[in-house]
Amino acid sequence: MTKMIVTGGAGFIGSNFVRHALRHTTADVVVLDSLTYAGSLESLAGVADDPRYSFVQADIADREAVRQVFAEHRPTVLVNFAAESHVDRSIDGPGDFVRTNIVGAFELLEAARHHVAALSGDERNGFRFLHVSTDEVYGSLGETGLFSEETPYAPNSPYAASKASADHLARAYFHTYDLPVIVTNCSNNYGAFQFPEKLIPLMILNAVDGKPLPIYGTGTNVRDWIYVDDHCAGILLALERGRPGEKYNLGGGNERTNLQVVDRICEILDEEMPAADNPALAGHTSYAELKKFVQDRPGHDWRYAIDSSKVRTELGWNPRYDFEQGLRETVRWYLAERDWCKAVTDGYDRQRLGLDTDREKR
């Protein structure tokens, strides 16, 4: 790997991966990001002075812009993190998800196909296109079982369907055009630089501000959680050791109900910033008193859980963080980085999305 394009590199997982790649490889890293609400140069603070880092602001669905980046930088690796990723937003506005997650992935694959066709020898053999996807493409599990790489796709939200479509395109480009594509499907990520619309950062910031902690339905929906640093390490291993045409599931093996996650966040906050010392919690003795059960998400998948045995066996990947360790690190990061939180959430009021009010009218 000598030149790496990282799409969506100013987002949550992407910005963490950029740091990981600069630490653990000698590759030049070109971040391509359109800087939507969930992508910010604030998330790349600290890497801007690295001579191996550069940034291009562009939309992956813009054919001309994407091909210009390929022509100028001639990558040996492309890692596609760029995506609209919030299920609630996909319920309110699925069009953005179709454009970025499907059309954008198509434009990247097309640009890579033409790029590779012009290469020869070792350059052609060494090129890799890694498409980062989600376990949500598999649908919902019952009380038992795990998602494996052989699990049939059954997406239940517009977000999941758009990612499933991109996965299928990536597979097709390998089988039809021999493009060296690898797909990874991850469980729920958490850690630093996550935009505060997702469960963990939203609960942390709402709790610190003394605002309600909205829990969908009964809070019994189950997710498998992976610390973002572990996910990034798995992606780099897939690039270095993975086989083109294969897909690898990356999960932390940390199943928790949403209610368990919120309860543990409250307990950690009670230790790190006691309610008695927080003026925003006047009248409350514990952060847990802020919990509020709200209307469930339409089509809310009940349980996700990943079987990571393939990536562990074939690539030697193992997560370093258990959920308790990773969650405490995450809480401490958000408490320490209030300036980042304020900068990236300017204009975002943390209000509930994805209620599908049109269906209620029908």
C-alpha positions as CSV (number, residue, x, y, z in Angstrom):
1,M,0.0,0.0,0.0
2,T,1.6,3.2,-1.2
3,K,-1.4,5.5,-1.8
4,M,-4.7,5.0,0.0
5,I,-7.9,6.9,-0.7
6,V,-10.3,6.9,2.3
7,T,-13.8,8.0,1.4
8,G,-15.8,9.3,4.3
9,G,-12.5,9.9,6.1
10,A,-13.9,12.9,8.0
11,G,-16.7,10.8,9.5
12,F,-16.7,8.7,12.7
13,I,-15.1,5.4,11.7
14,G,-13.3,7.0,8.7
15,S,-11.4,9.5,10.8
16,N,-10.4,6.8,13.3
17,F,-9.2,4.7,10.4
18,V,-7.2,7.5,8.9
19,R,-5.3,7.8,12.2
20,H,-4.9,4.1,12.4
21,A,-3.5,3.9,8.9
22,L,-1.1,6.7,9.4
23,R,0.2,5.0,12.6
24,H,0.4,1.5,11.2
25,T,1.3,1.8,7.5
26,T,3.7,3.9,5.4
27,A,1.0,4.8,2.9
28,D,0.0,8.3,1.8
29,V,-3.6,8.8,2.8
30,V,-6.0,10.9,0.8
31,V,-9.3,11.6,2.5
32,L,-12.2,12.2,0.1
33,D,-15.3,13.5,1.9
34,S,-18.2,15.8,1.1
35,L,-18.4,17.1,4.7
36,T,-22.1,16.5,5.3
37,Y,-23.5,17.0,8.8
38,A,-21.7,13.9,10.0
39,G,-18.3,14.6,8.5
40,S,-16.1,17.4,9.9
41,L,-12.5,18.4,9.5
42,E,-12.7,18.8,13.3
43,S,-12.5,15.0,13.5
44,L,-9.2,15.1,11.6
45,A,-7.5,17.5,14.0
46,G,-4.0,16.3,14.7
47,V,-3.4,14.7,11.4
48,A,-3.5,17.7,9.1
49,D,0.2,18.4,9.6
50,D,1.2,14.9,8.7
51,P,3.0,15.1,5.3
52,R,1.4,11.8,4.2
53,Y,-2.2,13.2,4.7
54,S,-4.2,15.2,2.2
55,F,-7.8,16.1,1.8
56,V,-10.2,16.4,-1.1
57,Q,-13.8,17.7,-0.6
58,A,-16.0,15.8,-3.1
59,D,-19.2,13.8,-3.3
60,I,-18.7,10.1,-4.2
61,A,-21.8,10.3,-6.3
62,D,-20.1,13.0,-8.5
63,R,-18.6,11.0,-11.4
64,E,-16.3,13.7,-12.7
65,A,-15.0,14.5,-9.2
66,V,-14.3,10.9,-8.3
67,R,-12.5,10.1,-11.6
68,Q,-10.4,13.3,-11.1
69,V,-9.3,12.0,-7.7
70,F,-8.3,8.7,-9.2
71,A,-6.4,10.3,-12.0
72,E,-4.6,12.7,-9.8
73,H,-3.7,10.4,-6.9
74,R,-3.5,7.0,-8.6
75,P,-4.4,4.9,-5.5
76,T,-3.2,1.4,-4.8
77,V,-6.0,1.1,-2.2
78,L,-9.5,2.5,-1.8
79,V,-11.4,2.1,1.5
80,N,-15.1,3.2,1.2
81,F,-16.5,4.5,4.5
82,A,-18.6,7.1,2.8
83,A,-22.3,6.6,3.7
84,E,-25.4,8.0,5.1
85,S,-25.7,5.8,8.2
86,H,-28.5,6.8,10.6
87,V,-31.5,4.5,10.3
88,D,-33.9,7.2,11.7
89,R,-32.8,9.6,9.0
90,S,-33.3,6.9,6.3
91,I,-36.9,6.6,7.4
92,D,-37.5,10.3,7.0
93,G,-35.5,10.7,3.8
94,P,-34.5,7.6,2.0
95,G,-33.4,9.4,-1.2
96,D,-30.1,10.6,0.3
97,F,-29.3,7.1,1.2
98,V,-30.0,5.8,-2.3
99,R,-27.8,8.5,-3.8
100,T,-24.8,8.2,-1.5
101,N,-24.9,4.5,-0.5
102,I,-25.8,3.0,-3.8
103,V,-25.0,5.5,-6.6
104,G,-21.9,6.7,-4.7
105,A,-20.7,3.1,-4.3
106,F,-21.4,2.5,-8.0
107,E,-19.3,5.6,-9.1
108,L,-16.4,4.4,-6.9
109,L,-16.5,0.9,-8.3
110,E,-16.7,2.2,-11.9
111,A,-13.8,4.6,-11.3
112,A,-11.8,1.8,-9.7
113,R,-12.6,-0.5,-12.6
114,H,-11.3,1.9,-15.2
115,H,-8.3,2.7,-13.0
116,V,-7.3,-0.9,-12.6
117,A,-7.7,-1.6,-16.3
118,A,-4.9,0.8,-17.1
119,L,-2.5,-0.9,-14.6
120,S,-0.2,-3.8,-15.3
121,G,1.8,-6.4,-13.4
122,D,2.3,-5.9,-9.7
123,E,0.3,-2.6,-9.6
124,R,-2.8,-4.4,-11.0
125,N,-2.4,-7.4,-8.7
126,G,-1.8,-5.3,-5.6
127,F,-4.8,-2.9,-6.0
128,R,-7.5,-3.4,-3.4
129,F,-11.0,-1.9,-3.0
130,L,-12.4,-2.5,0.5
131,H,-16.1,-1.7,0.9
132,V,-17.1,-1.1,4.6
133,S,-20.6,-2.3,5.3
134,T,-22.9,-3.2,8.2
135,D,-24.5,-6.3,9.9
136,E,-27.9,-4.6,9.3
137,V,-27.9,-6.0,5.8
138,Y,-28.7,-9.4,7.3
139,G,-31.9,-8.3,9.0
140,S,-33.0,-9.3,12.5
141,L,-32.2,-12.3,14.6
142,G,-34.4,-14.1,17.2
143,E,-33.2,-15.0,20.6
144,T,-30.5,-17.3,19.3
145,G,-28.1,-17.5,16.4
146,L,-25.4,-15.3,14.8
147,F,-24.8,-13.6,11.5
148,S,-22.2,-15.3,9.4
149,E,-20.8,-14.4,6.0
150,E,-23.3,-16.9,4.6
151,T,-26.4,-15.4,6.2
152,P,-28.9,-14.4,3.5
153,Y,-29.5,-10.7,3.2
154,A,-32.8,-9.4,4.6
155,P,-32.6,-5.7,5.1
156,N,-35.5,-4.1,7.0
157,S,-34.7,-0.3,6.8
158,P,-34.0,2.0,3.9
159,Y,-30.5,2.4,5.3
160,A,-29.9,-1.4,5.5
161,A,-31.3,-1.9,2.0
162,S,-29.0,0.8,0.5
163,K,-26.0,-0.8,2.1
164,A,-27.1,-4.3,1.0
165,S,-27.4,-2.9,-2.6
166,A,-23.8,-1.6,-2.4
167,D,-22.6,-4.9,-1.1
168,H,-24.2,-6.7,-4.1
169,L,-22.6,-4.2,-6.5
170,A,-19.2,-4.8,-4.9
171,R,-19.6,-8.6,-5.2
172,A,-20.8,-8.2,-8.9
173,Y,-17.8,-6.1,-9.8
174,F,-15.5,-8.8,-8.5
175,H,-17.2,-11.6,-10.3
176,T,-17.9,-9.7,-13.5
177,Y,-14.8,-7.5,-13.9
178,D,-12.3,-9.2,-11.6
179,L,-12.0,-6.0,-9.6
180,P,-10.2,-7.0,-6.4
181,V,-13.0,-6.1,-3.9
182,I,-13.2,-7.1,-0.3
183,V,-16.4,-6.4,1.8
184,T,-16.4,-6.1,5.6
185,N,-19.7,-6.2,7.6
186,C,-19.4,-4.8,11.1
187,S,-21.5,-4.6,14.2
188,N,-22.4,-1.4,16.1
189,N,-19.4,0.8,16.5
190,Y,-18.7,3.2,19.4
191,G,-15.9,5.4,20.4
192,A,-14.4,8.8,19.8
193,F,-15.7,11.2,17.1
194,Q,-19.1,9.7,16.6
195,F,-21.8,12.2,15.7
196,P,-24.2,12.5,18.6
197,E,-27.3,11.2,16.9
198,K,-26.3,7.6,17.7
199,L,-27.2,5.9,20.9
200,I,-24.0,6.1,23.0
201,P,-22.9,9.7,22.3
202,L,-26.5,11.0,22.4
203,M,-27.0,9.4,25.9
204,I,-23.7,10.8,27.2
205,L,-24.4,14.4,26.0
206,N,-28.0,14.4,27.0
207,A,-27.2,13.1,30.4
208,V,-24.5,15.7,31.0
209,D,-26.9,18.4,29.9
210,G,-29.7,17.1,32.1
211,K,-31.9,16.2,29.2
212,P,-34.1,13.1,28.9
213,L,-32.5,9.9,27.8
214,P,-34.9,8.6,25.1
215,I,-35.0,4.8,25.0
216,Y,-37.0,3.2,22.0
217,G,-39.8,0.9,22.9
218,T,-39.0,-1.2,25.9
219,G,-35.2,-1.0,25.5
220,T,-34.9,-4.7,24.9
221,N,-33.5,-4.5,21.4
222,V,-30.0,-6.2,21.3
223,R,-26.9,-5.0,19.5
224,D,-23.4,-6.4,19.3
225,W,-20.9,-3.6,20.0
226,I,-17.4,-3.2,18.7
227,Y,-15.0,-0.5,19.8
228,V,-14.0,1.6,16.8
229,D,-10.2,1.1,17.2
230,D,-10.8,-2.7,17.0
231,H,-12.9,-2.3,13.9
232,C,-10.1,-0.2,12.2
233,A,-7.5,-2.8,13.1
234,G,-9.7,-5.5,11.4
235,I,-10.2,-3.4,8.3
236,L,-6.4,-2.9,7.9
237,L,-5.9,-6.7,8.4
238,A,-8.5,-7.3,5.7
239,L,-6.6,-5.0,3.3
240,E,-3.3,-6.7,4.1
241,R,-4.3,-10.3,4.3
242,G,-7.8,-10.6,3.0
243,R,-8.7,-12.4,-0.2
244,P,-10.3,-10.5,-3.0
245,G,-13.9,-11.6,-3.5
246,E,-14.3,-12.5,0.2
247,K,-16.4,-10.8,2.9
248,Y,-15.5,-10.7,6.5
249,N,-17.7,-10.1,9.5
250,L,-16.3,-7.9,12.3
251,G,-18.1,-8.0,15.6
252,G,-17.0,-7.3,19.2
253,G,-18.9,-10.2,20.8
254,N,-20.5,-7.7,23.2
255,E,-24.2,-8.2,23.1
256,R,-26.2,-5.7,25.2
257,T,-29.8,-4.5,25.2
258,N,-30.2,-0.8,24.6
259,L,-31.4,-0.4,28.2
260,Q,-28.3,-2.1,29.5
261,V,-26.1,0.3,27.5
262,V,-28.0,3.3,28.8
263,D,-27.9,2.0,32.4
264,R,-24.1,1.4,32.2
265,I,-23.5,4.9,30.7
266,C,-25.4,6.4,33.7
267,E,-23.4,4.4,36.2
268,I,-20.1,5.4,34.6
269,L,-21.2,9.1,34.6
270,D,-22.2,8.8,38.2
271,E,-18.5,7.9,38.9
272,E,-16.8,10.2,36.4
273,M,-19.1,13.3,36.9
274,P,-21.3,12.7,39.9
275,A,-24.8,14.1,39.5
276,A,-24.4,16.1,42.7
277,D,-21.5,18.0,41.0
278,N,-23.4,18.7,37.8
279,P,-25.6,21.8,38.0
280,A,-27.6,20.6,35.0
281,L,-29.0,17.8,37.2
282,A,-30.5,20.0,39.9
283,G,-33.2,17.9,41.6
284,H,-31.7,14.6,40.5
285,T,-29.5,12.2,42.4
286,S,-28.5,10.0,39.5
287,Y,-28.3,10.2,35.7
288,A,-30.6,7.1,35.5
289,E,-33.5,9.3,36.6
290,L,-33.3,11.0,33.2
291,K,-34.3,7.8,31.4
292,K,-37.5,8.1,29.3
293,F,-39.1,5.4,27.2
294,V,-40.4,6.7,23.9
295,Q,-42.2,5.4,20.8
296,D,-40.3,2.6,19.1
297,R,-38.7,3.0,15.7
298,P,-40.8,1.7,12.7
299,G,-39.5,-1.7,11.7
300,H,-37.0,-1.8,14.5
301,D,-34.8,-4.9,14.2
302,W,-34.8,-6.8,17.4
303,R,-31.3,-8.4,17.7
304,Y,-28.0,-8.3,15.9
305,A,-25.1,-10.6,16.7
306,I,-22.0,-11.4,14.6
307,D,-20.0,-14.5,14.2
308,S,-16.4,-13.3,13.7
309,S,-14.8,-16.7,13.5
310,K,-13.7,-16.3,9.9
311,V,-11.8,-13.1,10.3
312,R,-10.3,-14.4,13.6
313,T,-9.2,-17.7,12.0
314,E,-8.1,-16.5,8.6
315,L,-6.7,-13.1,9.3
316,G,-5.7,-13.4,13.0
317,W,-7.9,-10.5,14.2
318,N,-9.0,-10.3,17.8
319,P,-10.6,-7.3,19.5
320,R,-8.5,-5.7,22.2
321,Y,-11.3,-3.9,24.0
322,D,-14.1,-5.5,26.0
323,F,-17.3,-3.4,26.2
324,E,-16.7,-2.2,29.8
325,Q,-13.3,-0.9,28.9
326,G,-14.3,0.7,25.6
327,L,-17.4,2.3,27.0
328,R,-15.5,4.0,29.9
329,E,-12.9,5.3,27.4
330,T,-15.8,6.6,25.3
331,V,-17.5,8.4,28.1
332,R,-14.3,10.0,29.2
333,W,-13.5,11.1,25.7
334,Y,-16.9,12.9,25.3
335,L,-16.5,14.5,28.7
336,A,-13.1,15.8,27.7
337,E,-14.0,16.9,24.2
338,R,-16.9,19.2,24.7
339,D,-15.5,21.7,22.2
340,W,-15.5,19.1,19.5
341,C,-19.1,18.2,20.4
342,K,-20.2,21.8,20.2
343,A,-18.4,22.4,16.9
344,V,-19.9,19.4,15.1
345,T,-23.4,19.8,16.4
346,D,-23.9,23.4,15.6
347,G,-27.5,23.6,14.3
348,Y,-28.4,20.0,15.5
349,D,-30.8,19.9,18.4
350,R,-30.7,16.2,19.1
351,Q,-34.5,15.9,18.4
352,R,-36.1,12.6,17.6
353,L,-36.1,11.5,13.9
354,G,-37.6,8.6,12.1
355,L,-41.1,8.5,13.4
356,D,-42.7,8.1,10.0
357,T,-45.5,10.6,10.6
358,D,-46.9,10.0,7.1
359,R,-47.8,6.5,8.1
360,E,-49.6,7.8,11.2
361,K,-51.7,10.1,8.9
362,R,-52.6,7.1,6.7
